[in-house]
Amino acid sequence: MFPGRTPAQKSALVRELTDAFVRTCGGKPEGVQVTLVEVGADHWASGGVLYSER
């Protein structure tokens, strides 16, 4: 994702992703690991165009 989310937003996302995984695939929340990766718009492209150029 692009940088700029608040710590509260990231925390909520991690919670929601964990809950969805456990609901869908089973297991325990403590067994789910989530890695958040922030990528600058000048390092991410789609359709041959950097997002920083859109």
mmJSON file of the N, C-alpha and C atoms, coordinates in Angstrom:
{"data_MODEL":{"atom_site":{
"group_PDB":["ATOM","ATOM","ATOM","ATOM","ATOM","ATOM","ATOM","ATOM","ATOM","ATOM","ATOM","ATOM","ATOM","ATOM","ATOM","ATOM","ATOM","ATOM","ATOM","ATOM","ATOM","ATOM","ATOM","ATOM","ATOM","ATOM","ATOM","ATOM","ATOM","ATOM","ATOM","ATOM","ATOM","ATOM","ATOM","ATOM","ATOM","ATOM","ATOM","ATOM","ATOM","ATOM","ATOM","ATOM","ATOM","ATOM","ATOM","ATOM","ATOM","ATOM","ATOM","ATOM","ATOM","ATOM","ATOM","ATOM","ATOM","ATOM","ATOM","ATOM","ATOM","ATOM","ATOM","ATOM","ATOM","ATOM","ATOM","ATOM","ATOM","ATOM","ATOM","ATOM","ATOM","ATOM","ATOM","ATOM","ATOM","ATOM","ATOM","ATOM","ATOM","ATOM","ATOM","ATOM","ATOM","ATOM","ATOM","ATOM","ATOM","ATOM","ATOM","ATOM","ATOM","ATOM","ATOM","ATOM","ATOM","ATOM","ATOM","ATOM","ATOM","ATOM","ATOM","ATOM","ATOM","ATOM","ATOM","ATOM","ATOM","ATOM","ATOM","ATOM","ATOM","ATOM","ATOM","ATOM","ATOM","ATOM","ATOM","ATOM","ATOM","ATOM","ATOM","ATOM","ATOM","ATOM","ATOM","ATOM","ATOM","ATOM","ATOM","ATOM","ATOM","ATOM","ATOM","ATOM","ATOM","ATOM","ATOM","ATOM","ATOM","ATOM","ATOM","ATOM","ATOM","ATOM","ATOM","ATOM","ATOM","ATOM","ATOM","ATOM","ATOM","ATOM","ATOM","ATOM","ATOM","ATOM","ATOM","ATOM","ATOM","ATOM"],
"id":[1,2,3,4,5,6,7,8,9,10,11,12,13,14,15,16,17,18,19,20,21,22,23,24,25,26,27,28,29,30,31,32,33,34,35,36,37,38,39,40,41,42,43,44,45,46,47,48,49,50,51,52,53,54,55,56,57,58,59,60,61,62,63,64,65,66,67,68,69,70,71,72,73,74,75,76,77,78,79,80,81,82,83,84,85,86,87,88,89,90,91,92,93,94,95,96,97,98,99,100,101,102,103,104,105,106,107,108,109,110,111,112,113,114,115,116,117,118,119,120,121,122,123,124,125,126,127,128,129,130,131,132,133,134,135,136,137,138,139,140,141,142,143,144,145,146,147,148,149,150,151,152,153,154,155,156,157,158,159,160,161,162],
"type_symbol":["N","C","C","N","C","C","N","C","C","N","C","C","N","C","C","N","C","C","N","C","C","N","C","C","N","C","C","N","C","C","N","C","C","N","C","C","N","C","C","N","C","C","N","C","C","N","C","C","N","C","C","N","C","C","N","C","C","N","C","C","N","C","C","N","C","C","N","C","C","N","C","C","N","C","C","N","C","C","N","C","C","N","C","C","N","C","C","N","C","C","N","C","C","N","C","C","N","C","C","N","C","C","N","C","C","N","C","C","N","C","C","N","C","C","N","C","C","N","C","C","N","C","C","N","C","C","N","C","C","N","C","C","N","C","C","N","C","C","N","C","C","N","C","C","N","C","C","N","C","C","N","C","C","N","C","C","N","C","C","N","C","C"],
"label_atom_id":["N","CA","C","N","CA","C","N","CA","C","N","CA","C","N","CA","C","N","CA","C","N","CA","C","N","CA","C","N","CA","C","N","CA","C","N","CA","C","N","CA","C","N","CA","C","N","CA","C","N","CA","C","N","CA","C","N","CA","C","N","CA","C","N","CA","C","N","CA","C","N","CA","C","N","CA","C","N","CA","C","N","CA","C","N","CA","C","N","CA","C","N","CA","C","N","CA","C","N","CA","C","N","CA","C","N","CA","C","N","CA","C","N","CA","C","N","CA","C","N","CA","C","N","CA","C","N","CA","C","N","CA","C","N","CA","C","N","CA","C","N","CA","C","N","CA","C","N","CA","C","N","CA","C","N","CA","C","N","CA","C","N","CA","C","N","CA","C","N","CA","C","N","CA","C","N","CA","C","N","CA","C","N","CA","C","N","CA","C"],
"label_alt_id":[null,null,null,null,null,null,null,null,null,null,null,null,null,null,null,null,null,null,null,null,null,null,null,null,null,null,null,null,null,null,null,null,null,null,null,null,null,null,null,null,null,null,null,null,null,null,null,null,null,null,null,null,null,null,null,null,null,null,null,null,null,null,null,null,null,null,null,null,null,null,null,null,null,null,null,null,null,null,null,null,null,null,null,null,null,null,null,null,null,null,null,null,null,null,null,null,null,null,null,null,null,null,null,null,null,null,null,null,null,null,null,null,null,null,null,null,null,null,null,null,null,null,null,null,null,null,null,null,null,null,null,null,null,null,null,null,null,null,null,null,null,null,null,null,null,null,null,null,null,null,null,null,null,null,null,null,null,null,null,null,null,null],
"label_comp_id":["MET","MET","MET","PHE","PHE","PHE","PRO","PRO","PRO","GLY","GLY","GLY","ARG","ARG","ARG","THR","THR","THR","PRO","PRO","PRO","ALA","ALA","ALA","GLN","GLN","GLN","LYS","LYS","LYS","SER","SER","SER","ALA","ALA","ALA","LEU","LEU","LEU","VAL","VAL","VAL","ARG","ARG","ARG","GLU","GLU","GLU","LEU","LEU","LEU","THR","THR","THR","ASP","ASP","ASP","ALA","ALA","ALA","PHE","PHE","PHE","VAL","VAL","VAL","ARG","ARG","ARG","THR","THR","THR","CYS","CYS","CYS","GLY","GLY","GLY","GLY","GLY","GLY","LYS","LYS","LYS","PRO","PRO","PRO","GLU","GLU","GLU","GLY","GLY","GLY","VAL","VAL","VAL","GLN","GLN","GLN","VAL","VAL","VAL","THR","THR","THR","LEU","LEU","LEU","VAL","VAL","VAL","GLU","GLU","GLU","VAL","VAL","VAL","GLY","GLY","GLY","ALA","ALA","ALA","ASP","ASP","ASP","HIS","HIS","HIS","TRP","TRP","TRP","ALA","ALA","ALA","SER","SER","SER","GLY","GLY","GLY","GLY","GLY","GLY","VAL","VAL","VAL","LEU","LEU","LEU","TYR","TYR","TYR","SER","SER","SER","GLU","GLU","GLU","ARG","ARG","ARG"],
"label_asym_id":["A","A","A","A","A","A","A","A","A","A","A","A","A","A","A","A","A","A","A","A","A","A","A","A","A","A","A","A","A","A","A","A","A","A","A","A","A","A","A","A","A","A","A","A","A","A","A","A","A","A","A","A","A","A","A","A","A","A","A","A","A","A","A","A","A","A","A","A","A","A","A","A","A","A","A","A","A","A","A","A","A","A","A","A","A","A","A","A","A","A","A","A","A","A","A","A","A","A","A","A","A","A","A","A","A","A","A","A","A","A","A","A","A","A","A","A","A","A","A","A","A","A","A","A","A","A","A","A","A","A","A","A","A","A","A","A","A","A","A","A","A","A","A","A","A","A","A","A","A","A","A","A","A","A","A","A","A","A","A","A","A","A"],
"label_entity_id":["1","1","1","1","1","1","1","1","1","1","1","1","1","1","1","1","1","1","1","1","1","1","1","1","1","1","1","1","1","1","1","1","1","1","1","1","1","1","1","1","1","1","1","1","1","1","1","1","1","1","1","1","1","1","1","1","1","1","1","1","1","1","1","1","1","1","1","1","1","1","1","1","1","1","1","1","1","1","1","1","1","1","1","1","1","1","1","1","1","1","1","1","1","1","1","1","1","1","1","1","1","1","1","1","1","1","1","1","1","1","1","1","1","1","1","1","1","1","1","1","1","1","1","1","1","1","1","1","1","1","1","1","1","1","1","1","1","1","1","1","1","1","1","1","1","1","1","1","1","1","1","1","1","1","1","1","1","1","1","1","1","1"],
"label_seq_id":[1,1,1,2,2,2,3,3,3,4,4,4,5,5,5,6,6,6,7,7,7,8,8,8,9,9,9,10,10,10,11,11,11,12,12,12,13,13,13,14,14,14,15,15,15,16,16,16,17,17,17,18,18,18,19,19,19,20,20,20,21,21,21,22,22,22,23,23,23,24,24,24,25,25,25,26,26,26,27,27,27,28,28,28,29,29,29,30,30,30,31,31,31,32,32,32,33,33,33,34,34,34,35,35,35,36,36,36,37,37,37,38,38,38,39,39,39,40,40,40,41,41,41,42,42,42,43,43,43,44,44,44,45,45,45,46,46,46,47,47,47,48,48,48,49,49,49,50,50,50,51,51,51,52,52,52,53,53,53,54,54,54],
"pdbx_PDB_ins_code":[null,null,null,null,null,null,null,null,null,null,null,null,null,null,null,null,null,null,null,null,null,null,null,null,null,null,null,null,null,null,null,null,null,null,null,null,null,null,null,null,null,null,null,null,null,null,null,null,null,null,null,null,null,null,null,null,null,null,null,null,null,null,null,null,null,null,null,null,null,null,null,null,null,null,null,null,null,null,null,null,null,null,null,null,null,null,null,null,null,null,null,null,null,null,null,null,null,null,null,null,null,null,null,null,null,null,null,null,null,null,null,null,null,null,null,null,null,null,null,null,null,null,null,null,null,null,null,null,null,null,null,null,null,null,null,null,null,null,null,null,null,null,null,null,null,null,null,null,null,null,null,null,null,null,null,null,null,null,null,null,null,null],
"Cartn_x":[0.836,0.0,0.881,0.307,1.04,1.188,2.262,2.435,1.341,1.129,0.2,-0.904,-1.047,-2.086,-1.615,-2.556,-2.223,-1.983,-1.298,-1.143,-2.498,-3.5,-4.832,-5.435,-5.262,-5.767,-5.043,-3.731,-2.96,-3.368,-3.576,-4.009,-5.369,-6.289,-7.621,-7.532,-6.686,-6.514,-5.98,-4.966,-4.382,-5.433,-6.236,-7.316,-8.316,-8.745,-9.746,-9.205,-7.962,-7.361,-7.247,-6.831,-6.706,-8.062,-9.07,-10.421,-10.943,-10.736,-11.214,-10.514,-9.216,-8.484,-8.995,-9.156,-9.624,-11.035,-11.908,-13.277,-13.3,-12.464,-12.471,-11.67,-10.517,-9.586,-9.438,-9.941,-9.791,-8.486,-8.203,-6.987,-7.264,-6.19,-6.276,-5.631,-6.16,-5.597,-4.094,-3.625,-2.197,-1.319,-1.94,-1.195,-1.145,-1.832,-1.888,-0.846,-0.042,0.95,0.633,0.687,0.401,1.615,2.052,3.142,2.597,2.765,2.352,3.574,3.408,4.503,4.035,4.745,4.438,5.415,4.865,5.672,5.323,6.334,6.102,5.524,4.754,4.096,5.096,6.327,7.351,8.054,7.61,8.147,7.054,5.899,4.781,4.129,3.876,3.286,2.207,1.34,0.306,0.077,-0.007,-0.228,0.916,2.119,3.279,3.431,2.647,2.704,2.876,3.883,4.057,2.85,2.482,1.363,1.696,2.975,3.369,3.169,3.004,2.784,1.296,0.467,-0.982,-1.644],
"Cartn_y":[-1.169,0.0,1.232,2.339,3.595,4.077,4.772,5.346,6.366,6.619,7.674,7.233,5.926,5.471,5.719,5.987,6.211,4.87,4.903,3.666,3.025,3.845,3.304,2.582,3.126,2.473,1.148,1.153,-0.076,-1.141,-0.74,-1.666,-2.267,-1.434,-1.911,-2.874,-2.574,-3.44,-4.8,-4.818,-6.07,-6.896,-6.252,-6.94,-7.554,-6.773,-7.243,-8.386,-8.259,-9.321,-10.616,-10.496,-11.664,-12.316,-11.523,-12.06,-12.757,-12.147,-12.737,-14.057,-14.121,-15.363,-16.474,-16.174,-17.188,-17.641,-16.713,-17.045,-17.93,-17.627,-18.308,-19.606,-19.58,-20.708,-21.489,-20.94,-21.596,-21.211,-21.872,-21.581,-20.6,-20.158,-19.223,-17.902,-16.798,-15.488,-15.392,-16.021,-15.908,-16.649,-17.462,-18.158,-17.414,-16.283,-15.484,-14.371,-14.265,-13.191,-12.302,-11.007,-10.022,-9.107,-8.883,-7.951,-6.794,-5.606,-4.419,-3.871,-3.636,-3.106,-1.8,-0.739,0.552,0.803,1.096,1.328,2.711,3.514,4.855,4.812,5.827,5.899,5.939,6.303,6.326,4.974,3.985,2.629,1.612,2.054,1.166,1.625,0.669,1.017,0.014,0.437,-0.421,0.031,-0.922,-0.577,0.224,0.039,0.731,2.173,2.596,3.977,3.978,4.725,4.874,5.591,5.198,5.874,7.328,7.632,9.029,9.896,9.275,10.026,10.123,9.573,9.588,10.83],
"Cartn_z":[0.0,0.0,0.0,-0.396,-0.373,1.071,1.381,2.72,3.011,4.29,4.664,5.605,5.819,6.75,8.18,9.052,10.456,11.153,12.301,13.069,13.42,13.696,14.014,12.806,11.617,10.409,10.166,10.358,10.161,11.171,12.401,13.443,13.107,12.641,12.263,11.077,10.113,8.951,9.37,10.215,10.686,11.415,12.251,12.971,11.998,11.023,10.057,9.194,8.735,7.928,8.726,9.976,10.847,11.06,11.383,11.597,10.349,9.184,7.931,7.648,7.902,7.665,8.572,9.844,10.796,10.435,10.073,9.679,8.441,7.477,6.194,6.201,6.835,6.75,8.048,9.13,10.418,11.079,12.171,12.922,14.037,14.642,15.763,15.362,15.873,15.53,15.793,16.86,17.169,16.162,15.314,14.267,12.944,12.883,11.647,11.738,10.708,10.645,9.453,9.678,8.637,8.516,7.299,7.045,6.211,6.702,5.953,5.226,3.942,3.129,2.505,2.807,2.217,1.075,-0.087,-1.277,-1.816,-2.028,-2.561,-3.964,-4.3,-5.607,-6.754,-6.448,-7.501,-7.634,-6.87,-6.948,-7.274,-7.753,-8.026,-9.326,-10.209,-11.507,-11.87,-12.74,-13.302,-14.732,-15.638,-17.037,-17.633,-17.099,-17.641,-17.192,-16.191,-15.728,-14.204,-13.74,-12.305,-11.707,-10.49,-9.837,-9.543,-9.355,-9.125,-10.353,-11.534,-12.766,-13.146,-12.367,-12.69,-12.181],
"occupancy":[1.0,1.0,1.0,1.0,1.0,1.0,1.0,1.0,1.0,1.0,1.0,1.0,1.0,1.0,1.0,1.0,1.0,1.0,1.0,1.0,1.0,1.0,1.0,1.0,1.0,1.0,1.0,1.0,1.0,1.0,1.0,1.0,1.0,1.0,1.0,1.0,1.0,1.0,1.0,1.0,1.0,1.0,1.0,1.0,1.0,1.0,1.0,1.0,1.0,1.0,1.0,1.0,1.0,1.0,1.0,1.0,1.0,1.0,1.0,1.0,1.0,1.0,1.0,1.0,1.0,1.0,1.0,1.0,1.0,1.0,1.0,1.0,1.0,1.0,1.0,1.0,1.0,1.0,1.0,1.0,1.0,1.0,1.0,1.0,1.0,1.0,1.0,1.0,1.0,1.0,1.0,1.0,1.0,1.0,1.0,1.0,1.0,1.0,1.0,1.0,1.0,1.0,1.0,1.0,1.0,1.0,1.0,1.0,1.0,1.0,1.0,1.0,1.0,1.0,1.0,1.0,1.0,1.0,1.0,1.0,1.0,1.0,1.0,1.0,1.0,1.0,1.0,1.0,1.0,1.0,1.0,1.0,1.0,1.0,1.0,1.0,1.0,1.0,1.0,1.0,1.0,1.0,1.0,1.0,1.0,1.0,1.0,1.0,1.0,1.0,1.0,1.0,1.0,1.0,1.0,1.0,1.0,1.0,1.0,1.0,1.0,1.0],
"B_iso_or_equiv":[0.0,0.0,0.0,0.0,0.0,0.0,0.0,0.0,0.0,0.0,0.0,0.0,0.0,0.0,0.0,0.0,0.0,0.0,0.0,0.0,0.0,0.0,0.0,0.0,0.0,0.0,0.0,0.0,0.0,0.0,0.0,0.0,0.0,0.0,0.0,0.0,0.0,0.0,0.0,0.0,0.0,0.0,0.0,0.0,0.0,0.0,0.0,0.0,0.0,0.0,0.0,0.0,0.0,0.0,0.0,0.0,0.0,0.0,0.0,0.0,0.0,0.0,0.0,0.0,0.0,0.0,0.0,0.0,0.0,0.0,0.0,0.0,0.0,0.0,0.0,0.0,0.0,0.0,0.0,0.0,0.0,0.0,0.0,0.0,0.0,0.0,0.0,0.0,0.0,0.0,0.0,0.0,0.0,0.0,0.0,0.0,0.0,0.0,0.0,0.0,0.0,0.0,0.0,0.0,0.0,0.0,0.0,0.0,0.0,0.0,0.0,0.0,0.0,0.0,0.0,0.0,0.0,0.0,0.0,0.0,0.0,0.0,0.0,0.0,0.0,0.0,0.0,0.0,0.0,0.0,0.0,0.0,0.0,0.0,0.0,0.0,0.0,0.0,0.0,0.0,0.0,0.0,0.0,0.0,0.0,0.0,0.0,0.0,0.0,0.0,0.0,0.0,0.0,0.0,0.0,0.0,0.0,0.0,0.0,0.0,0.0,0.0],
"pdbx_formal_charge":[null,null,null,null,null,null,null,null,null,null,null,null,null,null,null,null,null,null,null,null,null,null,null,null,null,null,null,null,null,null,null,null,null,null,null,null,null,null,null,null,null,null,null,null,null,null,null,null,null,null,null,null,null,null,null,null,null,null,null,null,null,null,null,null,null,null,null,null,null,null,null,null,null,null,null,null,null,null,null,null,null,null,null,null,null,null,null,null,null,null,null,null,null,null,null,null,null,null,null,null,null,null,null,null,null,null,null,null,null,null,null,null,null,null,null,null,null,null,null,null,null,null,null,null,null,null,null,null,null,null,null,null,null,null,null,null,null,null,null,null,null,null,null,null,null,null,null,null,null,null,null,null,null,null,null,null,null,null,null,null,null,null],
"auth_seq_id":[1,1,1,2,2,2,3,3,3,4,4,4,5,5,5,6,6,6,7,7,7,8,8,8,9,9,9,10,10,10,11,11,11,12,12,12,13,13,13,14,14,14,15,15,15,16,16,16,17,17,17,18,18,18,19,19,19,20,20,20,21,21,21,22,22,22,23,23,23,24,24,24,25,25,25,26,26,26,27,27,27,28,28,28,29,29,29,30,30,30,31,31,31,32,32,32,33,33,33,34,34,34,35,35,35,36,36,36,37,37,37,38,38,38,39,39,39,40,40,40,41,41,41,42,42,42,43,43,43,44,44,44,45,45,45,46,46,46,47,47,47,48,48,48,49,49,49,50,50,50,51,51,51,52,52,52,53,53,53,54,54,54],
"auth_comp_id":["MET","MET","MET","PHE","PHE","PHE","PRO","PRO","PRO","GLY","GLY","GLY","ARG","ARG","ARG","THR","THR","THR","PRO","PRO","PRO","ALA","ALA","ALA","GLN","GLN","GLN","LYS","LYS","LYS","SER","SER","SER","ALA","ALA","ALA","LEU","LEU","LEU","VAL","VAL","VAL","ARG","ARG","ARG","GLU","GLU","GLU","LEU","LEU","LEU","THR","THR","THR","ASP","ASP","ASP","ALA","ALA","ALA","PHE","PHE","PHE","VAL","VAL","VAL","ARG","ARG","ARG","THR","THR","THR","CYS","CYS","CYS","GLY","GLY","GLY","GLY","GLY","GLY","LYS","LYS","LYS","PRO","PRO","PRO","GLU","GLU","GLU","GLY","GLY","GLY","VAL","VAL","VAL","GLN","GLN","GLN","VAL","VAL","VAL","THR","THR","THR","LEU","LEU","LEU","VAL","VAL","VAL","GLU","GLU","GLU","VAL","VAL","VAL","GLY","GLY","GLY","ALA","ALA","ALA","ASP","ASP","ASP","HIS","HIS","HIS","TRP","TRP","TRP","ALA","ALA","ALA","SER","SER","SER","GLY","GLY","GLY","GLY","GLY","GLY","VAL","VAL","VAL","LEU","LEU","LEU","TYR","TYR","TYR","SER","SER","SER","GLU","GLU","GLU","ARG","ARG","ARG"],
"auth_asym_id":["A","A","A","A","A","A","A","A","A","A","A","A","A","A","A","A","A","A","A","A","A","A","A","A","A","A","A","A","A","A","A","A","A","A","A","A","A","A","A","A","A","A","A","A","A","A","A","A","A","A","A","A","A","A","A","A","A","A","A","A","A","A","A","A","A","A","A","A","A","A","A","A","A","A","A","A","A","A","A","A","A","A","A","A","A","A","A","A","A","A","A","A","A","A","A","A","A","A","A","A","A","A","A","A","A","A","A","A","A","A","A","A","A","A","A","A","A","A","A","A","A","A","A","A","A","A","A","A","A","A","A","A","A","A","A","A","A","A","A","A","A","A","A","A","A","A","A","A","A","A","A","A","A","A","A","A","A","A","A","A","A","A"],
"auth_atom_id":["N","CA","C","N","CA","C","N","CA","C","N","CA","C","N","CA","C","N","CA","C","N","CA","C","N","CA","C","N","CA","C","N","CA","C","N","CA","C","N","CA","C","N","CA","C","N","CA","C","N","CA","C","N","CA","C","N","CA","C","N","CA","C","N","CA","C","N","CA","C","N","CA","C","N","CA","C","N","CA","C","N","CA","C","N","CA","C","N","CA","C","N","CA","C","N","CA","C","N","CA","C","N","CA","C","N","CA","C","N","CA","C","N","CA","C","N","CA","C","N","CA","C","N","CA","C","N","CA","C","N","CA","C","N","CA","C","N","CA","C","N","CA","C","N","CA","C","N","CA","C","N","CA","C","N","CA","C","N","CA","C","N","CA","C","N","CA","C","N","CA","C","N","CA","C","N","CA","C","N","CA","C","N","CA","C","N","CA","C"],
"pdbx_PDB_model_num":[1,1,1,1,1,1,1,1,1,1,1,1,1,1,1,1,1,1,1,1,1,1,1,1,1,1,1,1,1,1,1,1,1,1,1,1,1,1,1,1,1,1,1,1,1,1,1,1,1,1,1,1,1,1,1,1,1,1,1,1,1,1,1,1,1,1,1,1,1,1,1,1,1,1,1,1,1,1,1,1,1,1,1,1,1,1,1,1,1,1,1,1,1,1,1,1,1,1,1,1,1,1,1,1,1,1,1,1,1,1,1,1,1,1,1,1,1,1,1,1,1,1,1,1,1,1,1,1,1,1,1,1,1,1,1,1,1,1,1,1,1,1,1,1,1,1,1,1,1,1,1,1,1,1,1,1,1,1,1,1,1,1]
}}}
